[in-house]
Every structure is written in structure tokens, then in C-alpha cells.
């Protein structure tokens, strides 16, 4: 009798384990209208913002990701972040830059957005710049994130003003097989590759 109960518990445990593991994969969207890509180096290699006798290390990737996702989602709706083997009908490669001028206490943010079609053809590059007054030793990450948010506003204004891009985005076929996979991002042509920002 004990052996039968043990077998029943083992089978029940296996059934629950496979049910739990199968559930998340069913909710993941394999394809999005727009995928955003930020180089992994922006998440692993911080840059140093300085002023005399003081400085601060900042990871640009997470500070750009938050405002970019929010602002792209407001304008275009179905937006995802490039992870693994996801694919998208349009790919936007975001390149952040931040600089702090200690004399006037201003953060200068710059975001370059390179846009590609679903088959990996380069469409255009849009650059947004911003300046924000702030203190290096007080909520530095918040100031950098706000500078990127202002720069993203400019990028999206330029993207929306480009009638050719808007026409292409409106004509994207959701059931088409033409989609860029995140694993192919490094093979895409870009005007300028920046390894690190200083």
C-alpha cells in the first residue's frame, strides 16, 4: 500500500511540475510589431560621470530601457525588448550617450535610433538630444533617466514626422514571415558601431 501511495504522489508531482513549466511558454509572444535592442555592453560596462573630487558610475542600458519602453509603447503599442529568439516586424537599435558638465551642472543626453525593416534592411537613423540641469551626487540615475526620456521624445517626434517610415509601419503585415530575429542583430548594417561611450 505504501508503494502505491508513493507512486501516486510521484506521478502527481511530475504532472504538476510539467503543468507549471508549460504555462509561461504559452503566454510569451513570439513576435512583436517593434523590437527595441540595446547593446549588452550598456548593461555590463558602466561609464564614469565626474566632477572635481567626485564621480559616479552609471549603467546606461537600464536607464534608457525604462523611458524608451514607456514612450515607444505609448506611440506604437506592441513593443518588446530584444531577448533571445524573439522576432519583430521592425527593429529599433537604440544607442545611448550621456555626458555631465560639472561647471554648469547639466546632463547632456543623446539617443540614436537606427530603424530596420523585418528583413533587416536599414531604413533611417534618428537622433535625439537633451540637456537637463542636475547634481551629480544627488539622484544621479534619476537625472540620467530623465535626460534619456527627453531625448526619446525628440527621437519619436522625428520618427513620426518621417512620412515614409509611418507609411511602412502602417503597411506591416502581422501574419508575414518577414521578421528580424534578435539573434541576427549584430549582423545588421549600421552607420557607425560604438563599442563604448566615454
Secondary structure, 3 states (H helix, E strand, C coil): CHHHHHHHHHHHHHHHHHHHHHHHHHHCCCEEEEEEEECCHHHHCCEEEEECCEEEEECHHHHHHHHHHHHHHHHHCCEEECCCCCEEEEEEEEEEEEEEECCCCEEEEEEEEEEECCCCCEEEEEEEEEEEECCCCCCHHHHHHHHHHHHHHHHHHHHHHCHHHHHHHHCCCCCCCCCEEHHHHHHCCCCCCCCCCC
